[in-house]
Amino acid sequence: MNNTYYFVRHAHSTYTPDEWTRPLSQKGLASLSQLKILENKPISAIYSSPYQRAIETIEPLALTFGLPIQLDKRLIERKLSSQSVSDQTFETTLKQLWQNPDSSLPGGESNLIAQNRALSFLQELEENILRLVVKKSPTGESTHYFFFMLK
């Protein structure tokens, strides 16, 4: 990889069952000032998942640079399952999924599939020879993808 990428996790959001239209909470909106750390970087493109909370998070930076937010579905969160996971088993279930990257819950997406989806996005950026990109992903998985690329 020859380019510099900044990975920004979406700010705190107010839970709603609809993944696509979940807005930022007041806490999330208040935290957007942390984006100022990127204002002195020579940013040439901004990408986001199409989730509302992701777009709302990166919008102030896009306005600062006068750049459009380019949406890409490959940046959406990994679908954990089509069924609910109980609070009692959530942590154990996640640990098992991380230990077995090719496994998934019913109706869900494995870590390996999610990684490959994100990697295809990054590879496409590299092929287009972008100089500097801010990539917005709504999950902590963006960090995982970043470290996966460095191994």
C-alpha positions as CSV (number, residue, x, y, z in Angstrom):
1,M,0.0,0.0,0.0
2,N,1.4,3.3,-1.0
3,N,-1.3,5.6,0.3
4,T,-2.1,6.9,3.8
5,Y,-5.5,5.9,5.2
6,Y,-7.3,7.3,8.2
7,F,-9.9,5.0,9.8
8,V,-12.6,6.8,11.7
9,R,-15.2,4.9,13.7
10,H,-18.7,6.4,13.8
11,A,-19.6,8.4,16.8
12,H,-22.0,7.1,19.4
13,S,-25.4,6.5,18.0
14,T,-28.9,6.2,19.4
15,Y,-30.0,2.5,19.0
16,T,-32.8,1.8,16.6
17,P,-33.4,-1.6,14.9
18,D,-32.9,-0.1,11.5
19,E,-29.2,-0.2,10.8
20,W,-29.4,2.1,7.8
21,T,-31.1,5.1,9.4
22,R,-29.7,5.0,13.0
23,P,-28.7,8.6,13.9
24,L,-26.0,9.9,16.1
25,S,-26.9,10.5,19.8
26,Q,-26.3,13.8,21.5
27,K,-23.1,12.3,22.9
28,G,-22.0,11.3,19.4
29,L,-22.7,14.8,18.0
30,A,-20.8,16.4,20.9
31,S,-17.7,14.2,20.1
32,L,-17.4,15.3,16.5
33,S,-15.0,18.0,17.5
34,Q,-12.4,15.3,17.8
35,L,-12.2,15.3,13.9
36,K,-10.3,18.5,14.2
37,I,-7.1,16.4,14.5
38,L,-7.5,15.6,10.8
39,E,-8.0,19.2,9.6
40,N,-4.3,19.8,8.9
41,K,-3.9,16.6,6.8
42,P,-3.9,16.8,3.0
43,I,-7.1,14.8,2.6
44,S,-8.2,14.3,-1.0
45,A,-11.1,11.9,-0.7
46,I,-13.6,10.8,1.9
47,Y,-15.4,7.4,1.9
48,S,-18.2,6.2,4.1
49,S,-20.6,3.4,4.6
50,P,-24.2,4.4,3.6
51,Y,-25.3,4.1,7.2
52,Q,-26.7,7.5,8.5
53,R,-24.6,7.4,11.7
54,A,-21.4,7.0,9.6
55,I,-22.3,9.8,7.2
56,E,-23.2,12.1,10.1
57,T,-19.9,11.4,11.8
58,I,-17.7,12.3,8.8
59,E,-19.9,15.1,7.4
60,P,-18.1,17.9,9.4
61,L,-14.7,16.9,7.9
62,A,-16.2,16.7,4.4
63,L,-17.5,20.2,4.8
64,T,-14.1,21.4,6.1
65,F,-12.4,20.1,3.0
66,G,-15.2,20.8,0.6
67,L,-15.2,17.1,-0.5
68,P,-18.1,14.9,-1.3
69,I,-18.7,11.8,0.8
70,Q,-18.4,8.8,-1.4
71,L,-20.6,6.0,-0.2
72,D,-19.6,2.3,-0.6
73,K,-21.6,-0.6,0.7
74,R,-18.5,-2.6,1.3
75,L,-17.9,-0.4,4.4
76,I,-21.0,-1.5,6.2
77,E,-20.8,-3.3,9.5
78,R,-20.5,-7.0,9.5
79,K,-23.9,-8.7,10.0
80,L,-23.5,-10.7,13.2
81,S,-26.7,-12.8,12.8
82,S,-30.2,-12.8,11.5
83,Q,-31.3,-13.9,15.0
84,S,-30.9,-12.0,18.2
85,V,-27.9,-12.9,20.4
86,S,-28.7,-12.7,24.1
87,D,-26.8,-10.4,26.4
88,Q,-25.7,-13.4,28.5
89,T,-23.9,-15.1,25.5
90,F,-22.9,-12.0,23.5
91,E,-19.2,-11.8,24.8
92,T,-18.6,-15.5,24.6
93,T,-20.1,-15.6,21.1
94,L,-17.9,-12.8,19.9
95,K,-14.8,-14.4,21.3
96,Q,-15.6,-17.6,19.5
97,L,-16.2,-15.8,16.2
98,W,-12.8,-14.0,16.6
99,Q,-11.1,-17.3,17.4
100,N,-12.6,-18.9,14.3
101,P,-12.6,-16.2,11.6
102,D,-14.3,-18.4,9.0
103,S,-17.3,-19.2,11.2
104,S,-20.5,-17.3,11.4
105,L,-23.8,-17.3,13.2
106,P,-27.0,-18.2,11.4
107,G,-27.7,-15.6,8.8
108,G,-24.5,-13.7,9.7
109,E,-21.3,-12.9,8.1
110,S,-17.9,-14.4,9.1
111,N,-15.0,-12.2,10.0
112,L,-13.1,-13.6,7.0
113,I,-15.9,-12.6,4.6
114,A,-16.1,-9.1,6.2
115,Q,-12.4,-8.7,6.0
116,N,-12.3,-9.7,2.3
117,R,-15.1,-7.2,1.6
118,A,-13.1,-4.4,3.2
119,L,-9.9,-5.5,1.5
120,S,-11.5,-5.4,-1.9
121,F,-12.4,-1.8,-1.2
122,L,-8.8,-0.9,-0.1
123,Q,-7.4,-2.8,-3.1
124,E,-9.6,-0.8,-5.4
125,L,-8.4,2.4,-3.9
126,E,-4.8,1.4,-4.4
127,E,-5.5,0.5,-8.0
128,N,-6.8,4.0,-8.5
129,I,-3.6,5.5,-7.0
130,L,-5.3,7.9,-4.5
131,R,-2.8,10.0,-2.6
132,L,-4.6,10.3,0.7
133,V,-7.9,9.0,1.8
134,V,-10.1,9.2,4.8
135,K,-12.1,6.0,5.1
136,K,-15.0,6.0,7.5
137,S,-16.3,2.7,8.8
138,P,-19.0,2.3,11.3
139,T,-17.3,-0.5,13.2
140,G,-14.3,-1.2,15.2
141,E,-13.6,-3.8,12.4
142,S,-12.0,-1.0,10.4
143,T,-9.1,-1.2,12.8
144,H,-9.0,-4.9,12.4
145,Y,-8.8,-4.6,8.7
146,F,-6.0,-2.1,9.0
147,F,-3.9,-4.4,11.2
148,F,-4.8,-7.4,9.0
149,M,-3.3,-5.5,6.1
150,L,-0.1,-4.8,8.0
151,K,0.6,-8.5,9.1
